[in-house]
């Protein structure tokens, strides 16, 4: 009988030698089931082999390990890389996987797999209950935008539905440019139909008939997976003139970014889809009133749309019961940087930063002590271990001078130079600024220069005061989150690690 | 590669209005089609040749300045000529910094004798910075000729450069 094996086709698996493993498996006559990643990246390339007692996991697998693994499976013998049943692994067992429930178990090109594993139930229910009831469910679930701003999704949907006009759009922001984040990529590569279903639900709820998924060009595998899934969805009647045979029409198109970080900012992203420079727009008007091509537009991050099918399937109450304070449901947190167990950890809001990096993440991969953790991408604050009791929650992080952003957690060991990191934040802002507003365009350059002076001149109190003042101006005077949030990494570095801001 | 080979670097980069029109045509009627059209031109020629700016301006009913403004805004679009035969993109963002990306960058710059965004004089290599490739749990990461690479160290980097060939 042919042996079947699941092999992750995620970018991370490919980056770590997955293609060579695939060749070795094929040469050994194994039938490969292409899947996304389970999100345990220290175990990639990751292989699950079908045995008499279920799927048995192995990782990290090199091509040269394949023969031995197959031999061990045949003889039901132990193997050094064996991980047993992966669902029992503590990293997965400790999670509440809703958005990522299927990732790593289904073929991302197979709508049949998706449906067998519970997919499309949310959309079918949505079509039954109709637009108003869907929006009520989303509002009642407490779902907030997962891109970072945390705006209640239901309010956006209502805004777009109530806006006058026949033509309305959905835009999915898959321009996941924050360092330390990869959940959008993982989902698009591993379970693209979930995003399609989520957007179809939003389309039914708001009256939008066309949606765009804007994916950054750095993600070629995700772009291909998403395009393939959209083609399948059209072919099977999930997208098109009649969504699943209903009276609702909806179609999707993938647009590819071109290497601009600021295009992750929603209004810059709209400009980019319209074929212009990715310059931010002043708000108002809000995109729900006048967004893409001047039409009412709901714009969400991948994970926000992807949460909708769960809410419609399991009910608003189920989702709302998870979480902490005003942060409801689960957040796919991404552990990255110098961390032993780096990977995707989906959990209800409320887990502390210390639990995440020490208990779940296992501390640093290098074995050195942790000095700082940057949460929320390049515009997020650096937290020292003294703040590890901060619960993962929008408000709790804001209260400590930080933000959770898109859920990226980057661990730095004690060799990190925090003045260097602060300077990098300014440099990055200078490179990526769209140029429209002065605080961001000029402020970032002046910020770089000021930090350089601080590191050169022994008595630097005046320059430090100037840098704080500049951060204040950028924070309140910038048009968007790029210039407006750069003060987070800079000020947190100064506040928590002042010893690094000295002349050397 | 033989001279006259349709895919040779020289032929690929050489301007041809017919090829440019064919690349742009599917996007000209699409709302907001300028970015897809620029991507298509770059895929065809390896960069966005100067005459293409005028062609795009005509097709999209824009001024040449507007088209140039868009093309020059985005890091991806090359306006000065095609990249080298091998393109190495190294991630310089925070998650990779935390695991030694700067050391890898220095090694790459020394091995290829290139600074950021430079192409070697023999047209062999281009070294580009990238700000996140979504491989933040398995860095330092890179992309070599479109293929992702993770957990880079100096040895693996030297092997990649060696194996890529001339």
Interface residues (C-beta under 8 A of the other chain):
Chain A: X11 X12 X14 X15 X16 X41 X42 X44 X176 X177 X178 X179 X180 X181 X182 X185 X217 X218 X219 X220 X221 X222 X255 X256 X257 X258 X259 X260 X261 X272 X273 X274 X275 X276 X277 X278 X279 X293 X334 X335 X336 X337 X338 X339 X342 X343 X365 X366 X374 X377 X378 X408 X410 X411 X412 X413 X416 X421 X424 X428 X432 X434
Chain B: X31 X32 X33 X34 X35 X36 X38 X39 X60 X69 X70 X73 X74 X75 X76 X77 X93 X94 X95 X96 X97 X98 X99 X130 X131 X132 X133 X134 X135 X136 X137 X138 X139 X141 X143 X146 X147 X148 X149 X150 X151
